[in-house]
Amino acid sequence: MTIQHWRHLWRSAPRLSRYTFHWDILKNDSFVVVTAAEARISATVPDRFIGDAKPIVVGNIASHDGFVEFTLWWQGDFPYLNIWTDITVFDPSDPSGAN
């Protein structure tokens, strides 16, 4: 497997919430990175920008067999935002370590 990416739009995403993204390539021991940016809904995919709700923070990333969980939060008086996330799963055969 090579490094794979998936881009997902979360519409009216609530602040300080847990998110679950299902993808069959994910395993419990996958190395996963999730990035996030505020989104405009338009014909451009993705239409990302840095608005007044900053920073947008992705945290508590936990990969499982078939899905990944993470949290999103941001500062400002914005209880719901449209958010683009990019989810990257690294090649499990790449050199890695664990303690």
C-alpha positions in Angstrom: 0.0 0.0 0.0 1.2 3.5 -0.7 0.3 6.6 1.3 -3.4 7.4 0.8 -5.4 10.5 1.3 -9.1 11.2 1.7 -10.7 14.7 1.7 -14.0 15.1 3.6 -16.4 18.0 4.1 -18.2 18.2 7.4 -21.2 20.5 7.1 -22.3 22.4 10.1 -19.7 20.7 12.3 -20.2 21.3 16.0 -17.3 22.7 18.0 -15.8 20.5 20.7 -17.1 17.2 19.3 -16.0 13.8 18.4 -15.9 12.8 14.7 -15.8 9.4 13.1 -14.7 8.7 9.6 -15.1 5.2 8.1 -12.5 4.0 5.6 -11.8 0.3 5.0 -8.0 0.8 4.7 -7.7 1.9 8.3 -6.4 -0.5 10.9 -5.9 -0.3 14.7 -2.2 0.2 14.2 -2.4 2.7 11.2 -0.3 5.9 11.3 -2.9 8.6 10.6 -2.7 12.4 10.3 -5.8 14.6 10.1 -5.7 18.3 9.1 -8.6 20.7 9.1 -9.5 24.1 7.7 -12.7 26.2 7.5 -14.7 25.5 4.4 -16.8 27.5 1.9 -19.5 25.6 0.1 -18.8 26.2 -3.6 -18.0 24.5 -6.9 -14.3 24.5 -5.9 -13.3 21.4 -4.0 -11.8 22.0 -1.6 -12.6 25.7 -0.9 -10.6 26.2 2.3 -9.8 29.4 4.1 -8.5 30.7 7.4 -11.4 32.7 8.9 -12.0 34.2 12.4 -12.5 30.8 14.0 -8.8 30.1 14.7 -7.0 28.0 15.5 -9.0 25.0 14.3 -7.4 22.1 16.2 -7.6 18.4 15.5 -6.9 16.2 18.5 -7.3 12.8 20.1 -6.7 10.9 16.8 -7.5 7.2 17.3 -7.3 4.7 14.5 -9.4 1.5 14.6 -10.1 -1.3 12.2 -12.2 0.4 9.5 -12.5 3.9 11.0 -10.7 6.8 12.7 -12.0 9.0 15.5 -10.8 12.5 16.3 -11.9 15.7 17.9 -12.3 19.2 16.4 -12.4 22.5 18.3 -11.8 26.2 17.6 -11.9 29.5 19.4 -14.5 32.2 18.8 -18.3 32.4 19.0 -18.9 30.0 16.2 -20.8 26.9 17.5 -21.0 25.3 14.0 -18.7 25.6 11.0 -18.2 23.9 7.6 -14.9 22.1 7.9 -12.7 20.4 5.3 -10.5 17.6 6.7 -7.7 15.8 4.9 -7.1 12.3 6.3 -3.7 10.7 5.5 -2.9 7.0 6.1 0.8 6.1 5.8 2.2 3.0 4.3 2.4 0.3 7.1 5.6 -1.0 5.5 7.5 2.3 6.0 10.1 2.1 8.8 8.5 2.9 12.1 8.9 2.1 15.8 6.9 1.7 19.0 7.7 1.6 22.7 
